[in-house]
Amino acid sequence: MNKKNLIILILAFLILSVIIISSCRTRTEPFDKYILRQKIVKLALSLEGIRYRYGGGDIEGFDCSGFVKYVYSSFGIELPRTAKSQSKLKHKVKFKNAKPGDILVFKFKRRYHTAILIDKNRFIHAPSRGKRIIIEELNEYWSNHLKKVVNLID
């Protein structure tokens, strides 16, 4: 093999390597997002049973927005502290496009409430004083108060 053919072969190998490596990264991004969503839900579920505490944002006790903020910040995603501030987040999606790990924003008269979607039928949240973090069905009551779904991952 002469020098010219060897150079062409090496260049072809390098170009092919770059194409293969770059296509692998493109294919793994959705998988990475899926894994992140699963980790968010898993962490949220692991906190089930921790007591409600007004203004709470750690494992000593959570209010609704403190719970959502804590879970997301555990994965490097910083959120505002209050449910009302979280309700103003961009990245709104229709419920039919919601995915596990998305933030649900509920509105009750002048009060906001946030939670984390587990699947199309359930969510987890810190409901109110005297209660603990629980899983709830997304029934008619909750659906009627659902103001927004926030997707910060896609």
CORTAGI-V827942 format. One record per residue. PHI is phi in whole degrees, 0 to 359 (none if undefined). Layout:
phi:PHI
phi:PHI
This chain:
phi:none
phi:277
phi:298
phi:296
phi:295
phi:296
phi:296
phi:297
phi:295
phi:296
phi:297
phi:298
phi:297
phi:296
phi:297
phi:298
phi:297
phi:298
phi:298
phi:295
phi:296
phi:292
phi:288
phi:295
phi:297
phi:298
phi:287
phi:272
phi:302
phi:300
phi:296
phi:300
phi:293
phi:299
phi:297
phi:300
phi:300
phi:296
phi:293
phi:299
phi:296
phi:298
phi:296
phi:303
phi:295
phi:292
phi:266
phi:305
phi:99
phi:290
phi:290
phi:285
phi:216
phi:303
phi:78
phi:282
phi:218
phi:213
phi:291
phi:285
phi:159
phi:231
phi:262
phi:299
phi:287
phi:296
phi:297
phi:297
phi:299
phi:300
phi:298
phi:294
phi:293
phi:296
phi:244
phi:78
phi:252
phi:274
phi:237
phi:296
phi:279
phi:262
phi:297
phi:297
phi:294
phi:295
phi:292
phi:268
phi:299
phi:284
phi:70
phi:291
phi:230
phi:289
phi:302
phi:297
phi:258
phi:292
phi:230
phi:307
phi:96
phi:293
phi:265
phi:261
phi:244
phi:252
phi:233
phi:235
phi:47
phi:255
phi:245
phi:256
phi:214
phi:239
phi:206
phi:243
phi:287
phi:266
phi:206
phi:298
phi:248
phi:222
phi:216
phi:235
phi:199
phi:259
phi:290
phi:190
phi:309
phi:86
phi:245
phi:232
phi:299
phi:221
phi:266
phi:234
phi:281
phi:277
phi:274
phi:299
phi:304
phi:292
phi:300
phi:293
phi:258
phi:291
phi:264
phi:198
phi:242
phi:249
phi:248
phi:263
phi:259
phi:272
